[in-house]
């Protein structure tokens, strides 16, 4: 049969014990044990999900659950967290946590739910089809683009739920859009990489006081400082170049403190806008089609686009320059970039490169964690380390798209992608598996943006 959409009762749906959210020790465990694990992990936000199900119980189900029938049971391959929440609403007695059980018992009375309730499901013909759904959701983010701060603020305002902070963000974003600066700078400062630092500067108490913010009768932002546009241009240049007008490096972490923000704001003078205009002009170039681009930052050097090519002689392209202060890690990086041959000749050493590539990955993760006050346990696997590092980097504002491929390394089965950590393990432990030179170079090409981001972030410390 072809994949089909159907309704299946909660009581007839079974949690998947091989779900990527579950450690290996839960294979073949009973459903109660799986539910207890989901509840025990704060990151899974089961209580929040239950509250959401109750409050939106009158709304149609937005996302289908993906189910595969193995001949005996309807196994949920995508939607296990939601299914666990539904099963708890139907039977709070599954919980050993008395406090949460009492909460669910009280809340579940607000809705008419039993385990006869049906959920809309996609019943797949085989597990491989299910994996395609999982890939699309968890690797590709369902091809959705997350809202940025300004977009979330716009939504709140249009729903009538806005607060003063969101109104300031909307007002500031509108002013930025109207400034006489290159469009690329506007997109950068309001994008994922810089918006947190930018809004931290212009929306906090020192900014409100210095620039004399208020709102008109339509809740639109009014700025009392007549020189605000000039000062805002200076602030934007400083945020993007990571240096103040005098050339001093700006530490974005220091700007978490109100007094540091106040000091920075008071150092911004409208007269310096002429210097900024000149620096922007020097940093702007035009190609043969009349398109302009701006390159800002220490040294005012432009970022080069790294080519993807398996014709190179080593794992790491020569154009990929990582600044690694730890001696051992740097030596491994240099060996992979300059010493261990990885071409199609008999002198190539793909087995050695495969093993050292895996080592470089793990010690990079360990070092990042250590420098961010996290010490992994000896029993922690690479599959457990990757999500922690990725989450840490995402919380710093890096684009989530950077981490799509490294997430595959940590969570995918080896039969689904050559990036799986299981394949890395086989380079070390298998007596038969041997990587090819082209396979290894393709792996690096897919993971390079992650390594570049990780080591650039470490160099900020």
PEDAZI-V583247 format. One line per field, one symbol per residue. phi: phi as a letter, one per 30 degrees, with the letter a starting at -180 (. if undefined). A space follows every 10 residues. Layout:
phi=???
//
This chain:
phi=.debcacbde dccbdcdced dcdedceidd dddddededd ceddhddddd dddddcdddd ddbdccbbcd jbbcddcbjd dddedddddd beddccdddd ddddeddddd bcbbdddccd bcccdbdddd ddddedddcc ihhccddded dddddddddi cdcddddddd ddeddedcdd beeddddddc cddbdddddd dccdeededd chdabddcid dbcdddceed dddddddddd dibddcjddc cdddddcedd dddddddccd ddddddeddd ddccbbcdci dcbcbckeih cddcdddcac ddcbecdddd ccccddeddd ddedddcbcd dbcccdddbd dddedddddd dddddddede dcibcddddd cddddeeddd ddddddjded ddcedddded bddddcadde dedddddccd dbdbdcdddd ddddedcedd dddedddddd d
//
